[in-house]
């Protein structure tokens, strides 16, 4: 049997060259303890940040519920339901109760109530609490008041931007 390639076949320049020995592959597990400590510290920081985010999400559940209730009232306003205006003041009071942790100051009336709302959202213009009170208890006509959109918008902004007791 004859070899497939004869003695004169191939590149003469590389004949007799020996193959090199490749280094061992780099291990995935670091050899020094500092990397392990860095990994543990990173996992701890990530867990702490996740816990903070979860607590903030849970703490703002009342805000999401208030926004959903206000959106439901907007739909009722759009359908021409005037009685939905009566729900604005209780919605504001319930949101403030949740924001202050049910403190006694939320049970205030008149100017004390206005001060409590202003303290929770000092960056916003004052809410028209007197107008909300009138809409909640005064007899309503069949037409929506002219300022109903402005009331709903200011209430939506207050719900979104007020600071709760934990902030």
Secondary structure, 3 states (H helix, E strand, C coil): CCCCCCCCCCCHHHCCCCCCCCCCCCCCCCCCHHHHHHHHHHHHHHHHHHHHHHHHHHHCHHHHHHHHHHHHHHHHHHCCCHHHHHHHHHHHHHHHHHHHCCCHHHHCCHHHHHHHHHHHCCCCCCCCHHHHHHHHHCCCCCCCCCCHHHHHHHHHHHHHHCCCCCC
